[in-house]
Amino acid sequence: MMGMMLPTMLLTGFLFPIENMPLAMQWLSNLVPSRWYFIIVKRVMLKGLGFGAIWKETLILAGMSLLLFVISLRRFKIRLQ
């Protein structure tokens, strides 16, 4: 569990600001879906903003889930015997 949770917490900006990370880590954090979820939660819960402020992050998460869904459909194989 710590093998998955620690990198996720480090790369979302939860523990350290993303702007203070090395450039390679900043690029890597863009690939972690929990970063975008954390931004949405922070804007809605702490700042009280609506959908107009989180539409970009929502589209990024939707695109990531669509991409992973398409990859899983292509790799899925039905074996009937």
N, C-alpha and C positions, 0 to 999 in steps of 0.2 A: 504494500500500500504506500509506503514512504517513497518507493522508487517511482511511483506515478505522481504522487501528491506534491512532493518537494519541487520538482521542475515546473509543475503547473503553477504553484504559488509564486515561484521566483519569476516566471516569465509573464505573469498577468499584470504585474504592477501592484500587487497586493502588499508585498513586503517592501519592495524598493521601487522608486519611480522609474519608468521605462526610459525617460530622457537621460538618466544618470548611468544607464547600462552602456557597455561597449556597443559599437555599431553592429557587430555581428549578432550580438544577443538581441538587439532591437529588431533586426530583420527576422530572427528566429521566433521572436515573440509574436510576430504577425501571423504565424502559422498555427498558433495555439488558439483553438476556439474559445477557451475559457477567458482569454484576454478580452475578447469582444463582449462576452456575457458580463464580465466584471464591469466594463465601461457602461453598459446598459443599466445594470443594477445600481451603480453609483449615481448615475444621472437621474434615474427615476426616484430612488429612495432618498438620497441625500439632498439633491437639488430640487426635486419635485417637478421635473420637466416632463413634457408629454412626448407623443410619438414624433412630433416634428424635430425633436432634438436627437432622436436615436434611430432615425430611419436608415442612416448609412451603416451603422453597426448591425442592424437587423438584416439588411440586405447581404452583408458580408457573411453573417451566420447562415442565412438561407442558402447562399451560394455554396458555402462549405458543405452543408448537409446534402444539397443536391448533387454536388460532385462526388461525395462519398457514397451516396445512394447509387449513382450511375456506375461507379467502380465496382460496388458490390454486386450489382445486377450482371455486369459483364463477367465477373469471376464466378458467379453462381452456376453450378453444373448439376443438372438432374441426371441421376443414374438410376435407371430402372432395370431390374434383372428378373 
